[in-house]
């Protein structure tokens, strides 16, 4: 995990071992989240009916960490699985797709059409998947992780299945997002916000044991 020439919070580069896990092929969509909302009588986000966010195949946005955890619990009950958010370690392993380069395809930042992601995210699964069959893993919307965030955690991280610090004020997130100037994130790049925040460039994908 990490990148030797990355930001301070991406160092030290270190090795971890992970138990087998499952990860959603794409970010949770409006269509998927709508089923959860209706089943649990939850309010839709302020962005749900805006045209640039409203396609059923768009990733759901403006869900906070608690919303994402509640969706995972509901989906797990529906499917008799332990569904949850991925840890940072699981997310980075999955994003790399077996590669040790900055991005799963190599080290070069891709050229981005200036019209792409101009007003919001795009529908999931439009581009090529990474070698593990995962779509949009470094782009489209930021993805919540289960961990509390600590910029110094890598210095004390356990080797086996690290799950982040025991407490904190911000939750970890990974991946790039449509709203940023640089829209595609490196596999090792870390980010975080308080768990109660809801932003138009934040979504999630699910994991399972």
N, C-alpha and C positions, 0 to 999 in steps of 0.2 A: 504494500500500500504506500501511497505517497509519490512524490516526485522530487528528485534531488535538487533541481533548479526551480522548483515551484515556490509558492508562498510559504511563509514561516509555518503556518498551520498544517502544511503538507509534509512536514519533516519532523522527525527523521523517517526516511524510507525504512520500512520494516516488513517482515514476513508474518502472515497470519495463516491459520488453518481453519477451514470452515466445514461444518457438517453439511451434508447434502440439503439443498433447499430448492424450492420452486419460485419462479418469478414471472409475473404477468408479461405476456409478449408485447403489450402496449400499455400506455397510460389509460387509466379508467376514463371511459367516455361519458358524455352527457346521457346517452341512452342507458348505459349501465347504472349510472348514479341516479337517474330518474326512477328506476324500479325501486331502489332503496328508499328514496325520498317518499314515494307514494306508499310504500309498505310501512314506513315509520312516521308518516305525517310530518316530515321535516320541511321547512321553508326552502324554496329555491333561492339561489344566489341572485344578487342584483344584476349579474351579467347574463343569466341564463337565456333571456329573451332578446338580447342585443344581437343583431344579425351576425356580427363578426365572431360571436361565441356560441351561436345557437344550433349549429349543425349537430345532429345526433352523434356523429362520428368525431366531433371535436373533443379533445380532452376536457373533462370537467375542470373548472377553475373557481377561484375564490372559495375554496374549502380550506378550513383551518386544520390543524393537526388532529384536533378532537373529532372533527367531522370524518376525517380519513380513517381514524381508528374505529369509529362507530360503524363505518361502511364495512371495514374488514371483519368486524365481529358479526355483523348481519350476514355477510357473504359466507362466513365460516359456518354459521348455524344452518344456512340454506343448503350448504354442500357437504356438511359433516367433515369439515377440515379445520385445522388451526390456521386460519388466514390472519395475516398481520402485515404491518409495514416492514420493508427490508431494513436491516442494519446498514450503516455506512459501509462496513466491510463487504457485506453481500452485494450491495449496489455496485461498488467499485469492481469487485471480481466480475460481476455480470457485464458491466459496461466495457471492460477491457476485452471481452470475448476471446480470452486466451493470449492476447497480445500484451507487450510491455511498452508500447508506443504511447504518445500523448493522447491520441484518439484511437479508436479500434481499427481504423483504416490506415493509420500511419501517423506521422508527426506534423503534417501540414494542415493548417486551418483551411477548410474548404472555402471557395469563392461563393458568396451568397448573392442571389438575385435581390436587388434592392426592393423589389415589390413583394418578395416572399416575407411573410410574417410582418407585414407593414402595419396592420391594424389588429392582429390577434393571432392565435395559434392556428395551425392547419389541422386537417383531419388526420387521425392516426394511421399509421401503416402506409403512407404514400411513398416513402423512400425505401431504400434497401435495408434489410435487417443486418445486425452484426453477426459474427460467426456463431453465436449462441441462439440466433433466431429472434433477437429482441429489436423492436422498432423504436426509433426516436429516443434512444437511451441517453443521449447527450444533448438533446435539443427539444424544442417545442414549448415545454413548461418545466419549471423546477419541480422536483419530486420530493415529497416529504420522506424522511427516514424515521425510524423508531427512536434513534438515539437522542439523548441530551447532547448538546454541542459544547465542546471545550477545545479551544485552539491549541492547547498543550497536551491533549490526550494521547497523541502518538508516542510521546516519551514514556508513558506508563501503561500503554495498551497491552493486555494479555495476548499471548500467541493464539490461543484457541477461542474461536467464536467471540471476538470482542463485541460488546453491546453498548459501548459508550459509558460515560460517567454515571454515577448513581443519581445525580441531581443536577440542576442547572436552571437557566432562565430562557434559553433558546433551544429550539429543536433543530437538528441537522437536516439539511436538504442537499440534493445533488442534481447535476445536470444544468444545461443552459436553458434560456427562455426567450421567447419571441420579443419581449420588450426591451432587451438589452442591446447595446451597441454591438458587442461581440455575442452572437446568439448561440454559438455552439461551445459547450464547455469541455475542457480536458477531462479525461477519466478520473484524474486525481483531484480535481478542483472541488473544494468544500464551500458550503454556504450555510446560512442559518437565519432564522427569524423567530420571534416569540411564538409559541404554539397557538395563541388565540388570534393571530393575524390572518386575514383573508385577503389575498392579492389576486389580481387578474392574470398573473403569470405563474401561479402556484397550483399544481395538481398532485397526482400520485399514481403509483402502480402498486399492485398487491404482491405479497410474498406468502409462502406457506412452507411449513416444515415438510 
